[in-house]
Amino acid sequence: MKRQYWYVIITYVVMQLSGIIGVPLLRFLGVGKHAKNKLIAAEIASGYWAVISFAIAFLIILFFLREDIKQRHTRYRVSLPVAWMWAVGGVFLALFAQSLAANIEWHLLGIEPGSENTRRIVGIIRVTPILIIVTSIIGPILEEIIFRKIIFGALYQKYNFLIAALISSLLFAVVHMELKHLLLYAAMGFTFAFLYAKTGRIFVPIFAHVTMNTFVVVMQTLFADEIERMMRQTEHIQLIIGHWGLLIQ
């Protein structure tokens, strides 16, 4: 692996851990002091620190990858029109993979649908809307650079697709710190790895990841009440069906 890739990974890890110092620092400087309670104040500080740390890390990582950006790659890459077709189709492929994994978790493994991580982030977005820039754009770009371009790319040079995608996808899942949804995140990792391997262009999984994250955040933020109402109605219908099933038996 190139030396600058290790610098990129170190930058990403430091960014992930920086909140330990950064959030208390913002609280000390008065960020969130007018909030209704300490919990909301902490969420406001967390949101702003995420924006600051991700933005700084993004610029540093672009600096480390400046030579890669300038270089004309000689390895296999599909043409731009084909790449864009895969990018757009990749959005639907990613949503399908997410839906399939979620259904397997729910119906076969008994894991309730819904992500605590997503709910927490959406809660912070409500008090610091600027965080959408991180969750929808900067975050997915950095994750694709780290987990697909660097980690998957390095492994794919030594091993076959299955092994490279499996290791990089599991790391991708673990970083999200929701081990009960390991299958869900790993499925997404496999999908993005497939898009990268199929096209040889990192912007393809980036586009799919950014679009999917934006869709999820918008739905969870703007239509949260409607989604919750629909879920309650679905649960009610399932209870009725189950009741009638018992009567029939």
N, C-alpha and C positions, 0 to 999 in steps of 0.2 A: 504493500500500500504506500502511496506517495506520502512524503513527510507532511505536506500541507493538509492532507486529509486528516491526519492525526490532530493537527491544530484545529481543524474544523470541528472534530468530535469533542475535543477538550473545551472549545468555546461553547458548544451546545450544552455540555454537562454543567459547566460553570453557570451558564444562563439559567438552567433548570434549578440549580441550587441557590441562586443569588437572592431569591425571595426571603431566605432566612435572615439576611441582613437588610435587604432593600425595603421590605414592607415595614419593619419597625422604624427604619430611617425616615420613610415618608410620613409615618404616624407622628414621629418626633418633630418633623418639619411642619406639621399641622394639616396634612392631607386627611380629609374626612372628619375634621373636628366639629363641623356643623351637622353631622349625621344624627339621626334620632337615637341611635344606640351604638354600643361598641362593636357589635357584630356587623352592622352596616358600614361603620367606619373602617373596619378591617377589610371588608369586601371592596370598598372604594380604593383603599391603599393597594390592595392586591391587584385590582384591575389596572391602575395606573403604573404599578411597577412592572406588570406583565408587558404593557405597551413599551415602556422604556427599555427593559432588558431584551425583549425580542427585537426591537428596532436596532439597538446597539449590536447585538449578536449577528443580526442579518447583515449589517454593514461590514462587520469584521469578517464574516464568512465569505462575503462577496470579494473582499480584499484578498483572502487566501486563495480563492478560486479564480483570480483574475487571469492567470495564464490559461486555465482550462477554457474560460470564456472566449479568449482570443484565438485559441488554437482551432485549426480546421481538422476535425476528427476524420481519420481515415477508415475507422471500423464501420461495419455495416449499419446503415441507417436508411429507413424508408424515406420516400420523397415527402415534401411538406404537405401536399394535398392528401396523401394517404395517412400521414401522421395526424392531421386535423380530423380526419374521419375516425381514426382510432380514439382521439382525444374526446370527441363528442360522444361516440359510442361507449367510451370508457366510463362516462358518467352513469349511464344506464346499467352497465355491467357492474359497477361498484355498488349501486343501489340494490341491484338484484342479489349480489353476494352478501350484502349487509342484511337484506330481508331473509334470505335463505338461512344464514347463520343464526339470526335472531329466532327464527322459527324452530330450528334444531335445538337451540338452548332452552326455549320455552317448553316445547312439546316432548322432547326426548330427555332433556337433562333437568327439567323442572326449574330452570332459572327464570325468574320474573323479568319481563321486558322492561326496558328503561335503564338509563345510565345515570348513576349518581354524579359521575364526573361531568356529564353534559348538563344536568340540572344545576350543579354548582356554578358552572361557567355561565349558563344563561342567567342565573341569579345575579352574578357579578356584572354581566352586560347590562342588566336593567338599571344598575346604579352608576355604571361607567360605560356608556354606549360605545365609546371609542375603542373598547376592547374588541369589537367586531373586526377591526382591521387585523388583529392578531389571530383570532380564531378562524377567520375566513380566508386570509391571504398569507400573512407572514408565517404563521404556524405551519400550514400545509406545505409551503415552499421549503421551509427548513427541514421538515420531516422527510420530504421526498429527496432532498439533497443528502441527508444523513443516511436514511435507511434504504433508499433505492440506489442512488448514484454511487455512494461510497461503500456502504456495507454490502448490499446485494451485489453491486458491481465488482467489488474485490473478490467476493466468494464465487461469483459466477465465472470468473476467470480460472478458478481452480477446480470447481465442482460442477455438477449438472444443475439444471434449473431447480429441480425439486429441493435439493439440499440447500442451495443458496437462498431460495425463496422461503423455505421453512425457518432457517436460522434468523434471517433478517426480519421475517414477519413476527416471530416469537419475541424478538427484541423490541420491535415496534409495539407489540401488545403489552409487554411488561412495563414499558415507559409510561403507558397511560394509567398504570396503577389501579387497574380493575381486573384482578385475576379471574373473577367469576365470569367475566366476559372475554376471556382469553380467545375463545373460538371466534367471536365476533371481530375482534381487532386483527387476529391472524388472517381471517378471510379477506379483510380489507387489504392487509399487507400483501397477500398472495395476488390479489387483483391488480394492485399498482405495480408489483414486480413483473407480472405478466405483460402489462402494457409497456413497461420500460424495455423488457427483453424483446418483445414483438416488434417494436419500432426503433429502438436504439436512440430515442430522443427523450430526454428527461422532462421536457415541457409537457409531454403527453400525460403521464401520471400526475404531474403538478396541476394541469388543467382539470383533470377529473377529480382530484382531491379537493382543490379550491372550490369547484362548483358544488360538489357534494356537501362540503362543510358549510358553505354559504346557504344552501338549500335547507339543511338541518337547522342552522342557527335562526334563519328567518322564520321557519315554521314553528320552532320552539319559542321564539321571542314574540312574534306578532300574533300567532294563532294558538297560543298555549291554552287559553280557556276553551276554545272550540275543540281542540284535540282531547282535552281532559273530559269534556262533555261527551264526545263520541266514544271514548274508552269506557265511560260509565254506562252508556247505553249498550255497548257491546257486551259488557259484563252482565248487565241486566238480562239481555236476550239469551246469553249462555245459561244463566240460572234458570230461566223459564224453560228452555229446551231440556236442560238436565232434569227439571222437575217433572215435565211431561214424560220424559224417557223412563223415569222411575215408576210413574203411574202405569205406563204401558206394560212394563215388565211385571 
